[in-house]
């Protein structure tokens, strides 16, 4: 295992978990009913646990967590800094973002040391619940909205533009994910996961109406 790419990857994920914590805290604050507030409080607590756990793994590797996270701050701040125009757009970003996290973590546990893999397994258990919650929220909003699928498609395209435009100077560091090992598996998992989740919504990978049959919502 290459130590430098591992530290870079864990730095990116640790800061990503911090941004996820901030996002969940914001949704808790903005929640309009008690059930959503309680759910977001739980998600925020779990995201903070994930962040602290990845920080501890960096320390165990002899790395400075702040230094490891630093190259990704501007990119992830830029990506997460744009507010969604509508609740449905926010729900699409949450649904796809949680899916990316799940696919990324499933790959990560295969390419790290045993202690880190054990911690990642505990993170995956939480993140799968987060994705299920995000899926439920999005599908409910689409059903309630008279033009829900079309708006979801626009949100997908906006998300793709944000992802492409927020890499900045950290783009070379994100190459550490490929250098760490099984890079082809990571790319395949992210691509197939993205496509599968959009097919559940009846959309193509770029957010246009899909020509393929919509998959059962249970498959999300």
C-alpha positions in Angstrom: 0.0 0.0 0.0 1.3 3.4 -0.9 1.4 5.7 2.1 1.2 9.1 0.4 -1.9 8.3 -1.7 -3.6 6.8 1.3 -3.0 9.9 3.4 -4.3 12.1 0.5 -7.4 10.0 0.1 -8.1 9.9 3.8 -7.6 13.7 4.0 -10.1 14.2 1.2 -12.7 11.9 2.8 -12.1 13.4 6.3 -12.9 16.9 5.0 -15.8 15.6 2.9 -17.3 14.2 6.1 -16.9 17.6 7.8 -18.8 19.2 4.9 -21.5 16.5 5.2 -21.7 17.3 9.0 -22.1 21.0 8.2 -24.8 20.3 5.6 -26.8 18.1 8.0 -26.5 20.7 10.8 -27.9 23.3 8.4 -30.8 21.1 7.4 -31.5 20.4 11.1 -31.6 24.1 11.7 -33.9 24.7 8.7 -36.2 21.7 9.4 -39.9 22.6 9.4 -41.1 19.6 11.4 -39.9 17.7 14.4 -39.4 14.4 12.6 -37.0 15.9 10.0 -35.2 17.8 12.8 -34.6 14.6 14.8 -33.5 12.7 11.6 -31.0 15.4 10.6 -29.7 15.7 14.2 -28.9 11.9 14.0 -27.3 12.3 10.6 -25.2 15.2 11.7 -23.9 13.3 14.8 -23.0 10.4 12.6 -21.2 12.5 10.0 -19.2 14.2 12.8 -18.3 10.7 14.1 -17.0 9.8 10.7 -14.9 13.0 10.4 -13.3 12.4 13.8 -12.7 8.8 13.0 -10.9 9.5 9.7 -8.9 12.2 11.5 -7.8 9.6 14.0 -6.8 7.2 11.2 -4.6 10.0 9.7 -3.0 10.5 13.1 -2.4 6.7 13.4 -0.5 6.9 10.1 1.7 9.7 11.5 0.1 12.3 9.3 -1.0 15.8 10.2 -4.8 15.8 9.6 -5.0 19.5 8.9 -2.3 19.3 6.4 -3.9 16.2 4.8 -7.2 18.0 4.5 -5.9 21.4 3.3 -5.6 20.7 -0.4 -9.3 19.8 -0.7 -10.8 22.6 1.3 -11.2 25.1 -1.5 -12.7 22.6 -3.9 -15.1 21.0 -1.4 -16.1 24.4 0.0 -16.8 25.6 -3.5 -18.9 22.5 -4.3 -20.9 22.7 -1.1 -21.1 26.4 -1.0 -23.8 26.9 -3.7 -27.3 26.8 -2.2 -30.0 24.8 -4.0 -32.7 26.7 -5.8 -35.5 24.5 -4.6 -36.1 21.7 -2.1 -36.3 19.2 -4.9 -32.9 20.3 -6.3 -31.4 19.9 -2.8 -32.9 16.5 -2.5 -31.4 15.4 -5.9 -28.0 16.5 -4.8 -28.4 14.7 -1.5 -29.6 11.5 -3.1 -26.7 11.4 -5.6 -24.1 12.6 -3.1 -25.0 9.9 -0.6 -24.8 7.4 -3.4 -21.3 8.5 -4.4 -20.2 8.3 -0.8 -21.5 4.7 -0.5 -19.8 3.6 -3.7 -16.5 5.3 -2.7 -16.5 3.8 0.8 -17.2 0.3 -0.6 -14.1 0.7 -2.8 -12.0 2.3 0.0 -12.4 -0.6 2.4 -10.7 -2.9 -0.2 -7.6 -0.8 -0.5 -6.7 0.3 3.1 -5.1 -1.4 6.1 -7.2 -3.6 8.3 -7.8 -1.1 11.1 -9.0 1.6 8.6 -11.2 -1.0 6.8 -12.8 -1.9 10.1 -13.7 1.8 10.8 -14.9 2.2 7.2 -17.3 -0.7 7.7 -18.9 1.2 10.5 -19.2 4.3 8.3 -20.8 2.4 5.5 -23.5 1.1 7.9 -24.4 4.7 8.7 -24.1 6.0 5.1 -26.4 3.3 3.8 -29.1 4.6 6.2 -28.4 8.2 5.0 -28.8 7.2 1.4 -32.1 5.4 2.2 -33.3 8.6 3.9 -32.3 10.7 1.0 -34.0 8.4 -1.5 -37.2 8.4 0.5 -37.2 12.2 0.7 -36.5 12.7 -3.0 -39.1 10.3 -4.3 -41.7 11.9 -2.1 -40.9 15.3 -3.5 -41.0 14.1 -7.1 -44.4 12.6 -6.5 -45.7 15.8 -5.0 -44.3 18.0 -7.7 -46.3 18.3 -11.0 -43.1 18.5 -13.0 -40.9 16.5 -10.6 -38.9 14.4 -13.0 -38.1 17.3 -15.3 -36.9 19.4 -12.4 -34.9 16.5 -11.1 -33.2 16.2 -14.5 -32.3 19.9 -14.3 -30.8 19.4 -10.9 -28.7 16.5 -12.1 -27.2 18.7 -14.9 -26.6 21.5 -12.4 -24.8 19.1 -10.1 -22.6 17.9 -13.0 -21.6 21.5 -13.8 -20.8 22.1 -10.1 -18.7 18.9 -9.9 -16.8 19.9 -13.1 -16.2 23.4 -11.9 -15.1 22.9 -8.3 -12.0 20.8 -8.8 -9.6 23.7 -8.9 -6.0 23.2 -7.7 -7.0 20.0 -5.9 -7.7 18.1 -9.1 -4.2 16.4 -9.2 -4.6 15.4 -5.5 -7.9 13.6 -6.4 -5.7 11.4 -8.6 -4.6 9.8 -5.4 -7.8 7.8 -5.4 -6.7 6.1 -8.6 -3.1 5.6 -7.4 -4.2 3.9 -4.1 -5.3 0.8 -5.9 -8.1 -0.8 -7.9 -8.7 2.4 -9.7 -10.6 0.7 -12.4 -13.0 -0.7 -9.9 -13.6 2.7 -8.3 -14.4 4.3 -11.7 -16.7 1.4 -12.6 -18.5 1.6 -9.3 -19.0 5.3 -9.5 -20.2 5.2 -13.1 -22.5 2.3 -12.6 -23.9 3.6 -9.3 -24.6 7.0 -10.8 -26.4 5.5 -13.8 -28.4 3.0 -11.6 -29.6 5.8 -9.3 -30.7 8.0 -12.1 -32.5 5.1 -13.8 -34.6 4.8 -10.7 -35.8 8.3 -11.4 -36.4 7.6 -15.1 -33.4 9.7 -16.1 -30.2 9.2 -18.2 -26.8 9.8 -16.7 -26.9 13.4 -17.8 -30.4 14.0 -16.4 -32.4 13.6 -19.6 -35.4 11.3 -19.8 -34.2 7.8 -20.1 -35.3 5.5 -22.9 -34.8 2.5 -20.7 -37.6 1.2 -18.4 -37.5 2.8 -14.9 -36.2 0.4 -12.4 -38.1 -0.5 -9.3 -37.8 2.1 -6.6 -36.7 -0.7 -4.3 -33.5 -0.9 -6.3 -32.4 2.6 -5.2 
